[in-house]
Amino acid sequence: MTARGTRGEAPGDDVTIIVLPALPEVVPGDDIAGMLLQASLGAGLAPGDVLAVAHKVVSKAEGRVVRLAEVVPGAEALLLADQTGKDPALCEIILGESRAIIRRRRSLLVCETHHGFICANAGVDASNTPEGTVVLLPEDPDASARRIQHALSAAAGGRVGVVITDTHGRAFRRGLVNVAVGVAGFAPVMDHRGGRDREGRMLVATDQALGDEIAAAAGMVIGKSSGRPAALVRGLTSAPAPGSAGDLVRREDQDVFRARTDEFGVVL
């Protein structure tokens, strides 16, 4: 897949997305960095590339798979199960992965994870995993991305970026979109403040969520059940940085939808 940019401030004028071959079924303890490296080398891995990989294979390799039958739900989980109709064991896992439950509607739980992400069920997912098990987000997705990034950069002989992706819904919008939950090797937010638009006006509030754009673009081609969980994005211009998906999370005090007061201190 090739996309040609037209904006003067675009991160790349000719971007190519290369879907990597399917991986064998990943199990706890697998060297996921090595598996992704071999697949990337076959696609001509080069400095400047960004690898986008679905979190599920990373989570599986890191042992973030839980059997529901082995979970003992506590009192809070039992109450939540009664309120939502969800499996009590699943509720216990969701609570354990959550900093807070932001919204609840019937069986829908929108949670804030310990990473700071706002998503359904705290990212706990039962798709593409054996019956009776669920897969959790990596405990530290940025650290997971760095381990993969170090292996790929060493082999490529130069900087390679990594984005670990997950599928999230969005407030006020229909449909699911892949977003970045782990980032390494580049700055995931491009700050255009101080630049000029095409009419010469100065840009004063323009942050570009490059990490999420990479995740969404890769999501178009790797699919949900293809067995091909990763793609190389080539042709991007990105700023070298350690990288963190946390840079993409809006602070609560800057979030007008979660703030308790407006800018004048009026309780909302």
Secondary structure, 3 states (H helix, E strand, C coil): CEEECCCCCCCCCEEEEEECCCCCCCCCCCCHHHHHHHHHHHCCCCCCCEEEEEHHHHHHHCCCEEEHHHCCCCHHHHHHHHHHCCCHHHHHHHHHHEEEEEEEECCEEEEEECCCCEEEHHHCECCCCCCCEEECCCCCHHHHHHHHHHHHHHHHCCCCEEEEEEEEEECCEEEEEEEEEEEECCCCCEECCCCECCCCCECCCCEECHHHHHHHHHHHHHCCCCCCCEEEEECCCCCCCCCCHHHHCCCHHHCCCCCCECCCCCEC
